[in-house]
Amino acid sequence: MSTPQGTSLPPTARASAEAVAAAAERLSIAAATSAPCAPVRDLIGTDDAAAAYAVQERIVADRLAAGASVVGRKIGLTSPAVQQQLGVDQPDFGVLFDDMRCAEAVPIPLSRLLQPKVEAEIAFVLDHDLVDGPLDDAQIRGAVDYAVAALEIVDSRITGWDITFGDTVADNGSSGLFVLGADRRTLDSFDPVAAQMQMLIDDTEVSTGTGAACLGDPLRALAWLARTAREFGQPLLSGQVILSGALGPMAVIDTAGTVRADITGLGSVTATFTQE
C-alpha cells in the first residue's frame, strides 16, 4: 500500500503491518549506515499516530534486543508554533537509551550524529513510578526527585529534516543524545515555569526562552507524558530521566564548538563537539 516517496497516504488509509516494518527498516538502515533516508510518510502517512508509534516501538524493540537499555523518555512538539507547523495538537515522545547519555566533560564527536541540532531543556529525574493513581498535579510533582538543566541533541535519520508528525514519531522523536548538568534542584526550591534560559555556542547567543514555552509549564508536559506512556502500557518508572521539551528555538550544530545553556535556578550545562 505504498505511494511514491515524498507523498502521503490518503487520510482514510491505515498503514499495514508490512508498511510499518518497511518504515522501521528504512530508518534503522539510515542509523546503521549514517546515511539519511527518505521520509517514511509514503509508508505510514503524515498523521497516523498509531502507525508512527508502531514503527517507533519496532525500532525500540530491536535496540533492546541488541543490548540497549531504556533510561527515560523525551517529549517533543511542546511548542504551539511547532505543533501548528506540523498540523498536530499534541506533543510526541521518544525513548532515551543508555548510550544516548553523554557526560559534560567528554567531547562528542560529530561523527556520532547525522544532522544534529541542540536545544536547552529542563530534565526531571523520577523518584517514584507513575503507574497507578490519578496522575494529577500533586502526584506528578511528588514523583519528581529533582530537576536538572539539560541539552538535548536532536537528530534526524531523514534527509534534510523533511519531516511531518508521522516521520518524527516513527524516528523515535528525532532523538539523538543528551547531556545533564551537575546542579540538582528539588521542586521545593525550583519553579520550572518561571525559569529563564539562554543558550550559547562559543559565547554567541543562539537561543533564549522560558519555562512557560514548554507546553505552558514543563510539569504539564511531564503529566501529559505520564498519562500517555501509561496508555501505551509503558508507564514512567523511578530513576528514569525525562527531557520535558525545549525552552526556546533549537540551533544547528554543523561544526566543532561548545554549547552552553544557562537556566535560572538550575545553573548551566555544557556540551563540546569535535570533528573527530
C-alpha positions as CSV (number, residue, x, y, z in Angstrom):
1,M,0.0,0.0,0.0
2,S,2.9,2.3,-0.6
3,T,2.8,5.5,-2.5
4,P,5.7,7.4,-4.2
5,Q,8.3,8.7,-1.7
6,G,7.7,12.2,-0.5
7,T,3.9,11.9,-0.7
8,S,1.5,10.8,2.0
9,L,-1.3,8.2,2.3
10,P,-4.9,9.3,1.9
11,P,-6.4,10.4,5.3
12,T,-8.7,7.4,5.3
13,A,-5.9,4.9,4.7
14,R,-4.2,2.9,7.6
15,A,-0.7,1.6,7.4
16,S,-0.4,-2.2,7.2
17,A,2.0,-4.3,9.3
18,E,4.2,-4.6,6.2
19,A,4.3,-0.8,5.8
20,V,5.3,-0.4,9.5
21,A,8.0,-3.0,9.1
22,A,9.3,-1.3,6.0
23,A,9.4,2.1,7.6
24,A,11.3,0.7,10.6
25,E,13.8,-0.9,8.3
26,R,14.4,2.2,6.3
27,L,15.1,4.3,9.5
28,S,17.2,1.5,11.0
29,I,19.4,1.3,7.9
30,A,19.8,5.0,7.9
31,A,21.0,4.9,11.5
32,A,23.3,2.0,10.9
33,T,24.9,3.4,7.8
34,S,25.0,7.1,8.8
35,A,23.2,7.9,5.6
36,P,20.0,9.8,5.9
37,C,16.9,8.3,4.2
38,A,13.7,9.5,2.5
39,P,10.8,10.3,4.8
40,V,8.6,7.3,5.8
41,R,5.3,9.1,5.3
42,D,4.9,7.3,2.0
43,L,4.5,4.2,4.0
44,I,2.7,5.3,7.2
45,G,1.1,8.6,6.3
46,T,1.7,12.0,7.8
47,D,-0.6,11.9,10.9
48,D,-1.4,8.3,11.7
49,A,-0.1,8.3,15.3
50,A,-0.8,4.6,15.8
51,A,1.2,3.6,12.8
52,A,4.0,6.1,13.7
53,Y,4.3,4.8,17.3
54,A,4.2,1.2,16.0
55,V,7.3,2.0,13.9
56,Q,9.0,3.5,16.9
57,E,8.1,0.5,19.1
58,R,9.6,-1.8,16.5
59,I,12.8,0.2,16.4
60,V,12.9,0.3,20.2
61,A,12.4,-3.5,20.4
62,D,15.3,-4.0,18.0
63,R,17.6,-1.8,20.1
64,L,16.6,-3.6,23.3
65,A,17.3,-7.0,21.6
66,A,20.8,-5.6,20.7
67,G,21.6,-4.9,24.3
68,A,20.5,-1.3,24.9
69,S,18.5,-0.3,28.0
70,V,15.9,2.4,28.4
71,V,16.8,5.2,30.8
72,G,14.0,7.5,30.2
73,R,11.8,9.4,27.7
74,K,11.9,12.7,25.8
75,I,9.0,14.9,25.0
76,G,8.8,16.8,21.7
77,L,6.5,19.2,19.9
78,T,5.8,21.2,23.1
79,S,5.8,24.5,21.3
80,P,2.4,25.6,19.9
81,A,4.1,27.1,16.9
82,V,5.8,23.8,16.0
83,Q,2.5,22.0,16.6
84,Q,0.8,24.3,14.2
85,Q,3.6,23.9,11.6
86,L,3.2,20.1,11.6
87,G,-0.6,20.2,11.9
88,V,-0.9,18.5,15.3
89,D,-2.5,19.4,18.6
90,Q,-0.4,17.4,21.0
91,P,3.2,16.7,21.8
92,D,5.0,13.5,20.9
93,F,7.6,11.3,22.8
94,G,10.6,9.2,22.1
95,V,12.7,6.7,24.1
96,L,16.1,7.5,25.7
97,F,18.6,4.7,25.7
98,D,21.7,4.4,28.0
99,D,24.1,5.1,25.1
100,M,22.5,8.4,24.4
101,R,23.6,10.0,27.6
102,C,26.9,12.0,27.4
103,A,28.9,13.4,30.2
104,E,29.7,17.1,30.2
105,A,33.4,16.5,30.4
106,V,33.6,14.2,27.5
107,P,33.7,15.7,24.0
108,I,31.1,14.5,21.5
109,P,32.4,13.5,18.0
110,L,30.1,14.9,15.3
111,S,30.6,11.6,13.5
112,R,28.2,10.1,16.0
113,L,25.4,12.2,14.5
114,L,23.8,12.9,11.1
115,Q,22.1,16.3,11.2
116,P,22.4,17.5,14.8
117,K,20.6,20.4,16.4
118,V,20.7,21.3,20.0
119,E,18.0,22.6,22.4
120,A,18.0,23.5,26.1
121,E,15.5,21.8,28.4
122,I,14.6,21.0,31.9
123,A,15.1,17.4,32.8
124,F,13.2,15.6,35.6
125,V,14.5,12.5,37.3
126,L,11.8,10.5,38.9
127,D,11.8,9.1,42.4
128,H,8.6,7.2,42.1
129,D,6.8,5.1,39.5
130,L,3.9,6.7,37.7
131,V,1.9,3.5,37.2
132,D,-1.2,3.8,39.3
133,G,-3.3,6.6,40.6
134,P,-4.9,9.7,39.0
135,L,-1.7,11.2,37.7
136,D,-2.9,14.6,38.9
137,D,-0.7,17.6,39.6
138,A,0.1,16.5,43.1
139,Q,1.1,13.0,42.1
140,I,3.3,14.3,39.2
141,R,5.1,16.8,41.5
142,G,5.5,14.2,44.2
143,A,7.1,11.7,41.7
144,V,10.0,14.1,40.8
145,D,13.2,13.5,42.7
146,Y,14.9,16.5,41.2
147,A,15.2,18.8,38.2
148,V,18.4,19.5,36.2
149,A,19.5,21.6,33.3
150,A,19.8,19.6,30.1
151,L,20.9,19.8,26.5
152,E,19.1,17.6,24.0
153,I,21.0,16.9,20.8
154,V,18.2,16.1,18.4
155,D,18.9,14.3,15.2
156,S,17.0,13.0,12.2
157,R,17.6,9.9,10.1
158,I,15.5,11.6,7.4
159,T,17.3,13.7,4.8
160,G,17.2,17.4,5.3
161,W,14.9,17.2,8.3
162,D,12.0,16.8,5.8
163,I,9.6,15.6,8.5
164,T,5.9,15.5,9.3
165,F,4.4,14.3,12.6
166,G,4.4,10.7,11.4
167,D,8.0,10.9,10.3
168,T,9.4,12.3,13.6
169,V,7.4,10.0,15.8
170,A,8.5,6.9,13.8
171,D,12.1,8.2,14.0
172,N,12.0,7.9,17.9
173,G,11.0,11.6,18.2
174,S,14.1,12.6,16.2
175,S,16.2,11.7,19.2
176,G,20.0,11.8,19.3
177,L,21.9,12.4,22.5
178,F,21.5,14.3,25.8
179,V,23.7,15.9,28.4
180,L,22.7,16.7,32.0
181,G,24.1,19.4,34.2
182,A,25.6,18.9,37.6
183,D,23.2,21.0,39.7
184,R,20.2,19.3,41.0
185,R,17.2,21.1,42.5
186,T,14.0,19.7,44.1
187,L,10.7,21.3,43.2
188,D,10.6,22.9,46.6
189,S,13.5,25.1,45.6
190,F,12.9,25.5,41.9
191,D,9.9,26.6,39.8
192,P,10.1,25.2,36.3
193,V,7.6,27.5,34.7
194,A,9.5,30.6,35.9
195,A,12.8,29.5,34.5
196,Q,14.7,31.8,32.1
197,M,17.0,30.1,29.5
198,Q,19.9,31.4,27.5
199,M,21.9,29.1,25.1
200,L,25.2,30.0,23.6
201,I,27.5,28.4,21.0
202,D,31.1,29.5,21.6
203,D,29.8,32.5,23.5
204,T,27.4,33.6,20.8
205,E,23.8,33.6,21.9
206,V,21.7,31.3,19.7
207,S,18.5,30.8,21.7
208,T,16.5,32.2,24.6
209,G,13.3,31.1,26.2
210,T,11.3,30.4,29.4
211,G,9.7,27.5,31.2
212,A,6.3,28.7,30.0
213,A,7.4,28.0,26.4
214,C,7.3,24.3,27.2
215,L,3.6,23.5,26.9
216,G,2.9,26.3,29.3
217,D,4.7,24.5,32.1
218,P,7.3,21.7,31.9
219,L,5.4,19.9,34.6
220,R,2.4,19.9,32.4
221,A,4.5,18.2,29.7
222,L,5.6,15.6,32.3
223,A,1.9,15.0,33.2
224,W,1.0,14.5,29.6
225,L,3.8,12.0,29.1
226,A,2.9,10.1,32.3
227,R,-0.7,9.6,31.1
228,T,0.3,8.8,27.5
229,A,3.0,6.4,28.5
230,R,0.6,4.5,30.8
231,E,-1.9,4.3,28.0
232,F,0.8,2.7,25.8
233,G,1.4,0.1,28.6
234,Q,4.9,1.5,29.2
235,P,4.5,3.8,32.3
236,L,7.2,6.0,33.6
237,L,9.4,4.5,36.3
238,S,11.5,5.6,39.2
239,G,15.0,6.6,38.2
240,Q,14.1,7.5,34.6
241,V,15.2,10.8,33.0
242,I,12.5,12.8,31.4
243,L,13.5,15.5,28.9
244,S,10.5,17.8,29.2
245,G,10.8,19.8,25.9
246,A,12.6,22.8,24.5
247,L,12.6,26.1,26.3
248,G,13.5,28.0,23.2
249,P,14.4,27.6,19.5
250,M,16.9,24.8,18.6
251,A,20.2,25.6,17.0
252,V,22.1,23.7,14.3
253,I,25.4,22.1,15.2
254,D,27.4,21.8,12.0
255,T,31.0,22.4,13.2
256,A,33.2,21.8,16.3
257,G,32.3,24.1,19.2
258,T,31.0,24.3,22.7
259,V,27.3,24.8,23.6
260,R,26.3,26.1,27.0
261,A,22.8,26.6,28.3
262,D,22.2,28.7,31.5
263,I,18.8,28.1,33.2
264,T,17.9,30.3,36.2
265,G,17.7,28.2,39.3
266,L,19.4,25.2,37.7
267,G,22.8,26.6,36.7
268,S,24.4,25.6,33.4
269,V,25.0,22.6,31.2
270,T,27.7,22.3,28.6
271,A,28.4,20.0,25.6
272,T,31.6,20.2,23.4
273,F,31.5,18.9,19.9
274,T,34.6,17.8,17.9
275,Q,35.3,16.9,14.3
276,E,37.0,13.6,15.4
